Amino acid sequence: MSGSFEDMPVPGFGHSLDEALLVQWVAGVGDRVRRGDVVAVVETDKASTEILAERDGRVMEHSATAGTILKSGEVLYRLAADQPSHAPQPSVQADERRTPMSEMEERISDVMLAKLREREPSSGPEDLTRPVSELDLDSLDLVELHQRLERELHVKGDLRETAGFPLLSDFSAYFMKLASGQ
């Protein structure tokens, strides 16, 4: 570890939701997390959502306890990062901050949301964080989702690797990894 500490913020919850109830810490103080691991579970008035680690490292401190109302942008936990963080970016408009990887994440989300809306037209981005078992998708739909993501991103994945994914966000993380060449 490099010894660098980062204050990890509460993410935005979309659809103009700026706060959520901290339901549970999944990663305890002292636990190692990898990018994409579930750190905490929160609940908005629309859905229960998992907050995922953005970086590899060790959780050094929680900034809130279960039952606390969190606001987007507040510090959620402190992480001892495995790799030095990148230099802070200058303050710019959101559209100017977009990176090829954030555009890729958006493309993946769009494909997954389009698939959900085939079955349930009222599906929204919050449904991408729900367990697959709660969604009206069967194994054939998941195979088609996998194939669509391969076509859309011009990558080749292994359907067997995605077979047991419990969350749609796991599909997103898997295809982000493929798209980034890792």
Disulfide bonds with the S-S distance in Angstrom:
none
